[in-house]
Amino acid sequence: MAHGISRGVSRRVALLAGLIALAGASLALALGASQAQASPFCGGQTLSNYGYCYGAARNLSGDSGYGVSHSICIGADSIWGGCSGGPGQVRTMNLGYVIHAEPWIEDNAAGSTVVYGETF
Amino acid sequence: MTDLRTNAGRRLGAGPLAALVLAALLAAAPGCGASGAGRPVATPVAPGTAAPASGGLAGMRAPVVARVEPRQRDGFALLRSHPEGLPPRTRRLLGRPLFGMSWRLAQRIPVALPGRYWLVPARRHLCVVEEGSLGSPGAGSTCATTADALAHGLADITVKRRGSAGAGAPVGPARLIVGVAPGGARAVRVHTRGRVRTVPVENGTFVLRDALVAPPDRFELRRR
């Protein structure tokens, strides 16, 4: 009798543990899917005299960028996402929806600067 | 009790269950598992250094700050008043906070303009966040190190061009600059491709609206 009860309890424990594990895995996957993937572009490229740098087309809901020596402007395709106010400042645009577009960074002064960008 | 544990282990097969639990834990850990593949890992930033100076934007990901840093509060009067916080819609648009920006500590920049602007404290950084600014497609932010913001001020810069002014975009000036300046600044000199415009600082803020379609190269503070 006692053996039968313990077998029933162990089955429930096993089921519960399995469900918890599956729920944890599902939650982790759902969270991962809802967070946009950060994807770099133009990393370390040198731009000169108001030049542009384009990243490969991708799905994005915004992008960020900065110039090491100059202020920069950012955008994606024909969308203009604003500018930083000086070297090292990071400008970010958030569209609030996903598009498939080429992200870009523009050098915002005469002379050259190294730039970094990232889409999300 | 011993019988229960033994039985459970036997019937379950401790190995598969442990593997399942381990897989779930690994998947839940940031940067692990398929969902984290390729995602840059947060890079610790040395105090006082610009996060991006090391190259790349990984330094943007930092824990959210709990309070305004003393240097930020001392430098900007706006940060010494009760914070309004960012509205839910703006928070949703911005998504994950950069540089540990605290949405809760955001201070509305008092300007009478169509868009809305906030000064937001972050980890050794200050950010200006805008929503609905001139030609802005959604929301945007500009972040600088606290040292940089103290030395040059910090501004949101929007310029209407390259399709930024979509249908329904406001008609008017081509360039709009909304910024904050530290205590002691009486004016900001806005340098744009060789031209200089001097803008007065009032209550720690400055606004420039003009017809130039070029963003400024840099800002220079004029102190009292």
HADDOCK unambig.tbl for C-alpha pairs under 7 A between the chains (distance, minus, plus):
assign (segid A and resid 6 and name CA) (segid B and resid 4 and name CA) 5.50 0.50 0.50
assign (segid A and resid 7 and name CA) (segid B and resid 7 and name CA) 6.68 0.50 0.50
assign (segid A and resid 10 and name CA) (segid B and resid 4 and name CA) 6.62 0.50 0.50
assign (segid A and resid 10 and name CA) (segid B and resid 7 and name CA) 6.53 0.50 0.50
assign (segid A and resid 10 and name CA) (segid B and resid 8 and name CA) 4.48 0.50 0.50
assign (segid A and resid 14 and name CA) (segid B and resid 12 and name CA) 6.01 0.50 0.50
assign (segid A and resid 18 and name CA) (segid B and resid 17 and name CA) 6.92 0.50 0.50
assign (segid A and resid 21 and name CA) (segid B and resid 20 and name CA) 6.21 0.50 0.50
assign (segid A and resid 21 and name CA) (segid B and resid 21 and name CA) 5.08 0.50 0.50
assign (segid A and resid 21 and name CA) (segid B and resid 24 and name CA) 5.78 0.50 0.50
assign (segid A and resid 24 and name CA) (segid B and resid 24 and name CA) 5.49 0.50 0.50
assign (segid A and resid 25 and name CA) (segid B and resid 24 and name CA) 4.30 0.50 0.50
assign (segid A and resid 25 and name CA) (segid B and resid 27 and name CA) 6.14 0.50 0.50
assign (segid A and resid 25 and name CA) (segid B and resid 28 and name CA) 6.75 0.50 0.50
assign (segid A and resid 28 and name CA) (segid B and resid 27 and name CA) 5.74 0.50 0.50
assign (segid A and resid 28 and name CA) (segid B and resid 28 and name CA) 4.55 0.50 0.50
assign (segid A and resid 29 and name CA) (segid B and resid 35 and name CA) 6.67 0.50 0.50
assign (segid A and resid 32 and name CA) (segid B and resid 35 and name CA) 5.03 0.50 0.50
assign (segid A and resid 32 and name CA) (segid B and resid 36 and name CA) 6.95 0.50 0.50
assign (segid A and resid 33 and name CA) (segid B and resid 35 and name CA) 6.67 0.50 0.50
assign (segid A and resid 37 and name CA) (segid B and resid 39 and name CA) 6.33 0.50 0.50
assign (segid A and resid 38 and name CA) (segid B and resid 39 and name CA) 5.75 0.50 0.50
assign (segid A and resid 43 and name CA) (segid B and resid 56 and name CA) 6.53 0.50 0.50
assign (segid A and resid 71 and name CA) (segid B and resid 217 and name CA) 5.94 0.50 0.50
assign (segid A and resid 78 and name CA) (segid B and resid 162 and name CA) 5.64 0.50 0.50
assign (segid A and resid 78 and name CA) (segid B and resid 163 and name CA) 5.40 0.50 0.50
assign (segid A and resid 79 and name CA) (segid B and resid 162 and name CA) 6.83 0.50 0.50
assign (segid A and resid 79 and name CA) (segid B and resid 163 and name CA) 5.92 0.50 0.50
assign (segid A and resid 79 and name CA) (segid B and resid 164 and name CA) 5.29 0.50 0.50
assign (segid A and resid 80 and name CA) (segid B and resid 162 and name CA) 6.36 0.50 0.50
assign (segid A and resid 80 and name CA) (segid B and resid 163 and name CA) 6.90 0.50 0.50
assign (segid A and resid 80 and name CA) (segid B and resid 164 and name CA) 4.99 0.50 0.50
assign (segid A and resid 81 and name CA) (segid B and resid 136 and name CA) 6.68 0.50 0.50
assign (segid A and resid 82 and name CA) (segid B and resid 157 and name CA) 5.78 0.50 0.50
assign (segid A and resid 82 and name CA) (segid B and resid 158 and name CA) 4.88 0.50 0.50
assign (segid A and resid 82 and name CA) (segid B and resid 159 and name CA) 6.78 0.50 0.50
assign (segid A and resid 83 and name CA) (segid B and resid 157 and name CA) 5.53 0.50 0.50
assign (segid A and resid 83 and name CA) (segid B and resid 158 and name CA) 6.72 0.50 0.50
assign (segid A and resid 83 and name CA) (segid B and resid 215 and name CA) 6.85 0.50 0.50
assign (segid A and resid 84 and name CA) (segid B and resid 142 and name CA) 6.00 0.50 0.50
assign (segid A and resid 84 and name CA) (segid B and resid 157 and name CA) 6.94 0.50 0.50
assign (segid A and resid 85 and name CA) (segid B and resid 154 and name CA) 6.88 0.50 0.50
assign (segid A and resid 85 and name CA) (segid B and resid 155 and name CA) 6.38 0.50 0.50
assign (segid A and resid 85 and name CA) (segid B and resid 216 and name CA) 6.86 0.50 0.50
assign (segid A and resid 85 and name CA) (segid B and resid 217 and name CA) 6.72 0.50 0.50
assign (segid A and resid 85 and name CA) (segid B and resid 218 and name CA) 5.57 0.50 0.50
assign (segid A and resid 85 and name CA) (segid B and resid 219 and name CA) 6.95 0.50 0.50
assign (segid A and resid 86 and name CA) (segid B and resid 217 and name CA) 6.44 0.50 0.50
assign (segid A and resid 86 and name CA) (segid B and resid 218 and name CA) 5.11 0.50 0.50
assign (segid A and resid 88 and name CA) (segid B and resid 50 and name CA) 6.97 0.50 0.50
assign (segid A and resid 88 and name CA) (segid B and resid 52 and name CA) 6.65 0.50 0.50
assign (segid A and resid 88 and name CA) (segid B and resid 53 and name CA) 6.93 0.50 0.50
assign (segid A and resid 89 and name CA) (segid B and resid 142 and name CA) 6.70 0.50 0.50
assign (segid A and resid 89 and name CA) (segid B and resid 143 and name CA) 5.52 0.50 0.50
assign (segid A and resid 89 and name CA) (segid B and resid 144 and name CA) 4.67 0.50 0.50
assign (segid A and resid 90 and name CA) (segid B and resid 142 and name CA) 5.57 0.50 0.50
assign (segid A and resid 90 and name CA) (segid B and resid 143 and name CA) 5.15 0.50 0.50
assign (segid A and resid 90 and name CA) (segid B and resid 144 and name CA) 6.61 0.50 0.50
assign (segid A and resid 91 and name CA) (segid B and resid 141 and name CA) 5.85 0.50 0.50
assign (segid A and resid 91 and name CA) (segid B and resid 142 and name CA) 4.51 0.50 0.50
assign (segid A and resid 91 and name CA) (segid B and resid 143 and name CA) 6.60 0.50 0.50
assign (segid A and resid 92 and name CA) (segid B and resid 140 and name CA) 5.44 0.50 0.50
assign (segid A and resid 92 and name CA) (segid B and resid 141 and name CA) 5.20 0.50 0.50
assign (segid A and resid 92 and name CA) (segid B and resid 142 and name CA) 6.36 0.50 0.50
assign (segid A and resid 93 and name CA) (segid B and resid 139 and name CA) 6.08 0.50 0.50
assign (segid A and resid 93 and name CA) (segid B and resid 140 and name CA) 4.33 0.50 0.50
assign (segid A and resid 93 and name CA) (segid B and resid 141 and name CA) 6.62 0.50 0.50
assign (segid A and resid 94 and name CA) (segid B and resid 93 and name CA) 6.11 0.50 0.50
assign (segid A and resid 94 and name CA) (segid B and resid 94 and name CA) 5.82 0.50 0.50
assign (segid A and resid 94 and name CA) (segid B and resid 138 and name CA) 5.75 0.50 0.50
assign (segid A and resid 94 and name CA) (segid B and resid 139 and name CA) 5.16 0.50 0.50
assign (segid A and resid 94 and name CA) (segid B and resid 140 and name CA) 5.71 0.50 0.50
assign (segid A and resid 95 and name CA) (segid B and resid 93 and name CA) 6.97 0.50 0.50
assign (segid A and resid 95 and name CA) (segid B and resid 137 and name CA) 5.94 0.50 0.50
assign (segid A and resid 95 and name CA) (segid B and resid 138 and name CA) 4.67 0.50 0.50
assign (segid A and resid 95 and name CA) (segid B and resid 139 and name CA) 6.58 0.50 0.50
assign (segid A and resid 96 and name CA) (segid B and resid 93 and name CA) 4.98 0.50 0.50
assign (segid A and resid 96 and name CA) (segid B and resid 138 and name CA) 6.29 0.50 0.50
assign (segid A and resid 108 and name CA) (segid B and resid 217 and name CA) 6.22 0.50 0.50
assign (segid A and resid 109 and name CA) (segid B and resid 193 and name CA) 6.89 0.50 0.50
assign (segid A and resid 109 and name CA) (segid B and resid 217 and name CA) 5.85 0.50 0.50
assign (segid A and resid 116 and name CA) (segid B and resid 56 and name CA) 5.64 0.50 0.50
